[in-house]
Amino acid sequence: MSGLEQQLAALMAMPPAQLRSMWRDTYRSPAPDIGPDLLRRGIANRLQERVHGSLTGATKREIARLQKRIERTGKAGPTHAISLKNGTRLVREWNGKSYHVLVCDDGFEFEGRHYASLSHIAREITGAHWSGPRFFGLRKRSEYKPRVSASE
């Protein structure tokens, strides 16, 4: 058993007073007024962060975005955002020609030009309106809700 595993196992047997003391040692601040289970989880999280690292900046931003949505609407709702890492190259063959798109921090690069969305690039390639994520194979048709027209 590793040192981290031993520390995590020891947390399970600690009484509340010892957990509060460990919180002070771990966070360098007084323990919040929460139950022992949440104290254990908070301490365990910090111990694991020290060994494995914390969340990426992108993950923290996504959590903050979802938190704001929950505060505004009361629910996180389904998220359909596509997460692509900077430097990823998307390749699509269309009408016998291969097209390459580079994912950038603030959009996409295609044929030396910058685009804000994949849909703009899909239109550039096909001459017709396409969902960019669908055109590049990042989503399937079944992921979209069908539109209902007013006449139906």
PyMOL commands that set and color helices and strands:
alter all, ss='L'
color gray80, all
select helices_A, chain A and resi 3-13+16-27+36-52+57-73+118-126+132-135+141-143
alter helices_A, ss='H'
color red, helices_A
select strands_A, chain A and resi 89-94+97-104+107-110+113-115
alter strands_A, ss='S'
color yellow, strands_A
deselect
rebuild
show_as cartoon
